[in-house]
Amino acid sequence: MQRISKKLQDFNELVMFEHSIFSLPFIFIAMIVAADGWFGMYLLIMGSLAAISARNFAMGVNRFADRDIDAANPRTAGRPNVDGRLDATSIMIFILVNAFAFVIVAYFINPLAFSLSVPILAVLGSYSYFKRFSSLAHIILGISLGLAPIAGVVAVSAEITSWSVLLSFGVIFWVAGFDLLYSLQDIEFDKNNNLHSIPSKYGAEATLFISALFHMLSVIFWAMFVWIAGLGFFAILAVILSGIMLAYEHHIVRKDFTKIDRAFFTVNGYLGIAFFVFIILDKVTA
């Protein structure tokens, strides 16, 4: 039993399950808006299973593809995919199990969700390879998490609405923006290992500017989402608060690059939760 528990802990560390906080709130935001309130226990369970299996698949592919990179980078050399705790076969089985689970869950949600399941997995799996040939990897990561609101509205209404696309674009630029900040930690490593990233190609100052621009676009797209979806006061507050939190994130990073982890995990984690709570309040008080 201890061996099984230890193995589960290793897989949890592999995929960093706690980072699901970045995508889960926006799936449920889309579901709440699409359903105009509570969307039911069945979709809550199925939506959660779909989100978790999709993220496990994406992180599994990333860790499998990056074994050589992670082993060479002192910051990541202690990860389970490179320190001997999880071998390549175990990780591959984990990837396939989660891919299968995602497709099956999508099948039981609705036909559109099922038809989109494999293309979504293809997008999620592509991020891990972009950094080897393109600085657009940050955008691909944004798109991967930006699919969450689309998946949420598809689950509830079996269609893709205009407001969900705007919400998705907000998430895309939000994620790409904070990934740029996170990538500042690996500027020299990326340069020395021929890995493509905006920080290694353009430098820290340009990266900070592009990240700030992306986050401005996030707030704009989220404001458009609130307007097109016909949401009210608390939704507007959610957008304003998000802008303040993103500004604070940039303040932290500009002041001290050693605080990048704090900006990445704490600020962005609270942002998603706060946005979700304010959308609930908006629907409850409507």
Secondary structure, 3 states (H helix, E strand, C coil): CHHHHHHHHHHHHHHCHHHHHHCHHHHHHHHHHHHCCCCCHHHHHHHHHHHHHHHHHHHHHHHHHCHHHHHHCCCCCCCCCCCCCCCHHHHHHHHHHHHHHHHHHHHHHCHHHHHHHHHHHHHHHHHHHHCCCCCCHHHHHHHHHHHHHHHHHHHHHCCCCHHHHHHHHHHHHHHHHHHHHHHHHHHHHHHHCCCCCHHHHHCHHHHHHHHHHHHHHHHHHHHHHHHHCCCCHHHHHHHHHHHHHHHHHHHHHHHCHHHHHHHHHHHHHHHHHHHHHHHHHHHHCC
